[in-house]
Amino acid sequence: VNMANCLTQAAKSVIALNPQPANLIVNGDCALSNGKEAEYKEFLRLVKPLRAAGITIHVTVGNHDNRKNLWKLLPFLKQEHMGIQAGVIELPRANLVLLDSGRKGVLGDEQLNWLAQQLDQRVNNPALIFGHFNPYPNRGVRPIKGMPDGASLLELLAKRKHARAYFYGHTHEWQHDRRDHLHLVNQPAVSYYFGKGHAHGWVDMNLTKMSADLELNCINPKHKQHGDRRQVILQNKKT
């Protein structure tokens, strides 16, 4: 698979959406190896059409990223808190919280405390949390044990009913689980896939007052999972 071509195709598809999205999140691993400067220069070239179309790009840090090089070569993406890449995107219908799970999948007490504070300051809107690493062991084609403090993250989110979903990558699969009010959405990679026939592509999210409606867009439009839809409930229906 030509990974650059996959991102180019994904970018064209995103730009062609009507209505066009205001924001785009790359949930970790903007680089292939270990975050070399050349990799971020190539990433910048590939996302240039998205930026030219007026779409705001946000990123989280994954295990293949180098935070220092990311900030140096793509300064417009920098959202620094506590010396890491973390931030909050406040939208009318939901708040998007971006976490930095670093090279080894560790959030750390300081970032978890920061997350709790950000959520507690914004209880009037549902929150969708994004981080690269899976919070619990993966059951897929390449089992990955998950972030060391994933249990602490899930416990924190379980205590806050307005935290409606955690979106993650790392395992390169399309999966959707639910624990009470909290949805756990595993996003596939745009380009690099682990198993033959695995879906790879991007996820379109449409925010309504009641839900975040998700649709998987595979690079191969003939893939059996292309167009698969999932829904994250943002507001409980009043009875």
C-alpha positions in Angstrom: 0.0 0.0 0.0 1.2 3.5 -0.8 0.6 5.4 2.4 1.0 8.9 0.9 -1.5 8.1 -1.8 -4.0 6.9 0.8 -3.8 10.2 2.7 -4.1 12.1 -0.5 -7.2 10.2 -1.4 -8.6 10.7 2.1 -8.0 14.4 1.9 -9.8 14.7 -1.4 -12.8 12.8 0.0 -12.9 15.0 3.1 -12.7 18.2 1.0 -15.5 17.0 -1.2 -18.0 16.5 1.7 -21.0 18.7 1.7 -21.2 20.4 4.1 -17.5 20.5 4.5 -16.2 19.8 8.0 -14.7 22.6 10.1 -12.3 20.4 12.0 -10.2 17.3 11.3 -8.4 15.2 14.0 -5.4 13.0 13.2 -5.5 10.7 16.2 -1.7 10.0 16.5 1.1 8.7 14.3 1.5 11.5 11.8 4.9 9.8 11.1 5.7 6.3 10.0 8.9 5.5 11.9 9.9 7.7 14.9 9.0 11.2 13.9 11.8 12.3 11.7 11.8 15.8 10.3 11.4 14.5 6.8 8.3 12.6 7.8 6.6 15.7 9.2 7.6 17.7 6.0 5.8 15.0 4.0 2.8 15.1 6.3 2.6 18.9 5.9 2.7 18.5 2.1 -0.1 16.0 2.1 -2.4 18.0 4.4 -1.8 21.2 2.5 -5.0 20.9 0.4 -7.1 20.4 3.6 -5.6 23.6 5.1 -6.2 25.5 1.9 -9.8 24.4 2.0 -10.2 26.1 5.4 -10.4 22.9 7.5 -8.7 23.2 10.8 -6.4 20.3 11.6 -5.7 19.0 15.1 -3.4 16.1 16.1 -2.7 13.9 19.1 0.7 12.3 19.7 1.2 8.6 19.0 4.0 6.1 19.5 5.6 6.9 16.1 5.6 10.6 16.8 8.4 12.9 18.1 6.8 15.8 19.9 9.8 18.1 19.5 10.0 17.7 15.7 6.2 17.9 15.4 6.1 21.3 17.1 9.2 22.5 15.2 7.9 21.6 11.7 4.2 22.0 12.2 3.9 24.9 14.7 0.3 25.6 13.8 -0.6 22.3 15.3 1.0 22.9 18.6 -1.4 22.8 21.6 0.9 22.6 24.6 -0.2 22.0 28.2 2.2 20.6 30.8 4.9 20.2 28.1 2.8 17.8 26.1 0.3 18.0 23.2 -3.1 18.4 24.8 -6.0 20.7 24.5 -9.7 21.3 24.3 -11.8 22.1 21.2 -15.0 23.8 22.3 -17.8 23.3 19.8 -21.5 24.3 20.2 -22.7 20.7 20.6 -19.7 19.0 22.3 -16.3 19.6 23.6 -13.4 17.6 22.1 -10.5 16.8 24.5 -7.2 15.8 22.9 -4.8 13.7 25.0 -1.1 12.9 24.7 -0.3 9.3 25.3 3.3 9.7 24.1 5.6 7.0 22.8 4.7 4.4 25.5 1.0 5.0 26.0 1.3 6.7 29.4 -0.9 9.6 30.3 0.4 10.1 33.8 -1.2 11.6 36.9 -0.6 15.2 35.9 -2.5 14.8 32.6 -5.2 12.7 34.2 -5.8 15.4 36.8 -5.8 18.0 34.0 -8.4 16.0 32.1 -10.6 15.7 35.2 -10.3 19.5 35.6 -11.2 20.3 32.0 -14.2 18.0 32.2 -15.4 19.3 35.5 -15.2 22.9 34.2 -17.5 22.0 31.2 -20.3 19.9 32.6 -23.0 21.6 30.5 -21.8 20.1 27.2 -21.0 16.4 26.3 -17.3 15.6 26.0 -15.6 13.4 23.4 -12.1 12.4 24.3 -9.3 11.5 21.8 -6.0 9.7 22.5 -3.9 7.5 20.4 -3.5 4.4 22.6 -6.1 1.8 23.4 -7.2 2.0 27.0 -7.5 -1.8 27.5 -6.1 -4.9 25.8 -6.9 -5.2 22.2 -8.6 -8.4 20.9 -7.7 -7.9 17.3 -5.4 -9.4 14.7 -2.4 -8.0 16.6 -3.3 -8.1 20.3 -1.8 -5.0 22.0 -2.0 -4.8 25.8 -3.0 -1.2 26.0 -2.0 1.9 27.9 -0.5 1.2 31.4 -2.9 3.7 33.1 -5.9 2.9 30.9 -7.9 1.6 33.9 -7.4 5.0 35.6 -8.6 6.8 32.4 -11.7 4.7 32.1 -12.5 5.1 35.8 -12.2 8.9 35.5 -14.5 8.9 32.5 -17.0 6.5 34.1 -17.5 9.0 37.0 -18.4 11.8 34.6 -21.7 11.1 32.8 -21.1 13.9 30.3 -17.9 12.1 29.0 -19.6 10.2 26.2 -16.8 8.6 24.2 -13.1 7.9 24.0 -11.7 7.6 20.5 -8.4 5.9 20.0 -6.2 4.4 17.3 -3.0 2.3 17.7 -4.6 -1.1 17.0 -5.5 -0.1 13.4 -9.0 -1.6 13.7 -12.6 -0.4 13.4 -14.3 -1.4 16.7 -17.1 0.0 18.8 -17.8 -0.9 22.5 -19.9 0.6 25.2 -19.6 0.8 29.0 -22.7 2.3 30.4 -22.7 6.0 29.1 -19.2 5.7 27.7 -18.6 4.7 24.1 -15.2 3.4 23.1 -14.5 3.9 19.4 -11.4 2.3 17.8 -10.5 4.2 14.6 -8.6 2.4 11.8 -5.5 3.8 10.3 -5.8 5.8 7.1 -2.9 3.9 5.4 -1.1 1.2 7.3 -3.2 -1.9 8.1 -2.1 -4.9 10.1 -4.0 -7.8 8.4 -4.9 -8.6 4.8 -8.4 -7.4 4.0 -8.4 -5.1 7.0 -10.3 -1.8 6.7 -8.2 1.3 6.5 -9.6 4.8 6.0 -11.1 7.7 7.9 -14.2 8.4 10.0 -16.7 11.2 9.3 -18.4 12.5 12.4 -21.5 14.6 12.3 -22.5 16.3 15.6 -26.2 16.8 16.3 -27.9 17.9 19.5 -28.5 14.3 20.5 -25.7 12.2 19.0 -22.3 12.0 17.2 -23.1 10.1 14.0 -20.0 8.2 12.7 -19.4 6.7 9.2 -16.4 4.7 8.2 -15.0 5.7 4.8 -12.6 3.0 3.5 -9.8 3.8 1.1 -11.2 0.9 -0.9 -14.9 1.8 -1.5 -15.6 -1.9 -2.2 -14.5 -3.0 1.2 -17.3 -4.7 3.2 -17.1 -2.2 6.0 -17.2 0.9 3.8 -20.1 3.0 4.9 -20.4 1.3 8.3 -22.3 3.6 10.7 -22.1 3.9 14.4 -23.7 6.3 16.8 -22.5 7.9 20.1 -25.4 9.1 22.2 -24.6 12.6 23.5 -27.8 13.4 25.4 -30.1 10.9 27.2 -33.7 11.2 26.0 -36.0 12.8 28.6 -38.8 10.5 29.7 
